[in-house]
Amino acid sequence: MKFKGAVLQNREALSDIKNMLSHQNGPCVVVVSALKGIMPRLRQLYALSVHQGCGFEEEFQELRNIHEQLACELLSGEKLQEYKKELKIQLDDLYQILYHVAVLKESPQGMKDYILSKGDLLASLLFSKLFTDACWKDSRHFIFTDNDFGAPEVLWEESCEAVKREFKNLKGIAVVPGYCGKTRIGYTISLGRVGLSLTAAVIEAAFKQAVAV
């Protein structure tokens, strides 16, 4: 199943999705994008760090606040603490990258893609905490592309084989970020506007291959 950012916007929307998935029988893979409105903020953060070299702190804090507030509305106890720790790790990493870009005042496309990937990573990590036994799977472990930043081609056979290995023993719900993969040489890459559908299609194809064997 896949969910765009348009439906990942507030407690009510995510609670509805949670209730729907709770009635699923058997293994289920959920592919999600960033929360609604987060990708424009990440692009703005990138632009501020490149063009101004500073001044991204306020926008960065707002990014943190959006995820923390939604997490506090949806989660409690151990699940909330787990997400807060994961959020801090991801945002500390993002801040260091933005600071690096700000100092250099330039950035290769690969660094921009890495920054943009944080939206899907943060949303999918949060989504995975909604369920008692759900696991989070990093799409960069099984969605592989060529090295063409800006217009990547998915390495279909290699990705399908990796999906089959990654999900071989899946029994419950797995949550996957939808728009990022890894290049041949190991860099995080954005899959572009059709990334959510691409990731879901690769996973579906791999599952069908596994059943056919």
N, C-alpha and C positions, 0 to 999 in steps of 0.2 A: 504494500500500500504506500502511497506517496501523498504528501501534504505540502502545499505551497505556503509561502509566508502570509498570504492573504487570509488564511484561516488560522494562523498561529499568532494571534494578536492579543488575547486576554485570557483571564482565568476561565470564563464561561466557555470559550471556544475550545480550549485545551481539555477542559473537563468533559465536554461532549465527546471529543475524540477518544479520550480515555475510556469513557463508558462504552462506546461502540467497540473498541478493541477488546474490552474485558469479556465480551461474548464470543470472541473468536475461538474456534476449536483447532488445536494443533499449532505448529510453528508459524510464526508470522514475522516478516521483515517490514519495518516501517522506515521509509526514506523521507526525510524532512529538510526543508530549507531553513534559512534564518528567520527569526521572528519578523513580523511585519514592521517595516520601517528601518530595520537594522542595516541593510545593505547600503542605502543612501548615506547613513551615518558613517559607515566604514569608508566609503568613497570620499566623504568629506574629511575624515581624519587623515586619509592618505594625502589628499590635496593640500590640507593645511601643513602637514609635515614637509611635503616637497616644496611648496611655493613660498611658505612663510618661515619654515625652519623652526617654528615654535607656535604657541597659541592653540595647540590641540588638546590641552589639559581639560578644559571645560566640556568639550564634546566627548572626550574620553570618559569623564566622570558620569556623564549622562548615559553613555552606553552601559557602564557598570550598574547605574541605578535602575535602568529598565529591567535588566536581567535579575538583579537582586530582589526588586519589588515583586516581580512575577513569581519568582521562586518562593518568596515568603507567603504569597497568596495560595500557592499550589501545594507546597511541601511543608513538612514538619519533622521534628525529631532528627533521627540519624540521616534520613534522606536529604533534608535541608542542609545539614552540616557537610555532608559529602559533596553536594553541589557547590556550596560556598567555597570549599577547598579547591575543587576543580575549576571554578570560575576564577579564583585568584591566580591559579597557575596559568590559565590561558590568557588572562588580562595582563599579568606581569610580563609574559612573553610578548604580547602585542605591544605593550608600552616600550619595551626595549627595542623592538623593530622600528616603531614610529620615531623613537629618539634617534636611532641610527640614521634613518632617512632624513630627519630634521638636520642633523649635523652635516651630512653630505650634501643636502639639498638636491639630491638626485636619487633615482631608484630604478633598477632594472624591472622588467615586467614580472619576473619571478617573485620579486619581493612584494609587488602589488597584489599578486595572486595569493600570496601567503597571508597578507593582511585581510583580504576579502574572505578567505576561508574561515576566519574566526566566527563569522556569523552563523554558518551551518554547524560548526563544532559546538558553539555555545548552546544553540537551540536543541541540537540532538542530545547533548549531555543532559540538559534540563528535562527533555521529554522522556528520556530513559528512566529518570527518577520517579516518574509518575506511577510506575508499576513495581510491585514487590520483587519480582524475579526477572525483570527485563535486563538485558545486557546491552552495552554500547559497543558498536563496531566502527572502527575508524576506516572510512572508505579508501583512504590512501594505502591501505594494506591489500586492496584487491581491485581497485579501479586504476588501470595503468594506461598511460597515453604516450604519444611521441613527445618530442621536445619543442613542439611548435606553440609557444605561448601566444595567446590571442585566438588561435583557431586549432586547438588540439584534436587529434584523431585518437579515439579509444582503441587500444590494442585488444581487440575483442576476444580472441582465443586465449590469450594470456590472462586476461581479466576473468574470463569465465572459469578457467582452471583454478585461479586464486579464490574466487567466490566459493567454489565447491569445497575447497580445503577449509576456508574460514567458517563456513556454516554447516560443515559436515554433521556435527552433533547437536545442532540447534533443536531445542525442545519447546521453548517459550517464545517470547517476543524479543527481537533484536532491533535496535534503533540505529540508523545510519545517516550521517550527513550527506546531503544530496548533490552538492555542486563542486566537490573537490576530489582530485585524484593525485596520482604521482607520476612524474615523467620517467623515462628510461633511466635517467641519471640521478633520480631520487629527489627531485624538487616537487614541492606542492604546486599544483596547477589548478586553475579554475576551468571548469568544463563549459562555462558560458551559459547563455539563457536556457539552453535545452538540457542543462546538466542534471536536473532532477529526473527527467524522463530517461536520460541516458543511463544513469546509475540504476534506476528501477528496471530498465530493459535488460541490462547486463545480468543483474541478479536473477530476473525471471528466466532468461535464457539458460543460465547455469543450472537453475533448479530443474528445468525441463530436460536438460541433458542428463542430469543425475538420475531422474526418474526413468528415462529411456534406456539407460544402461542395464 
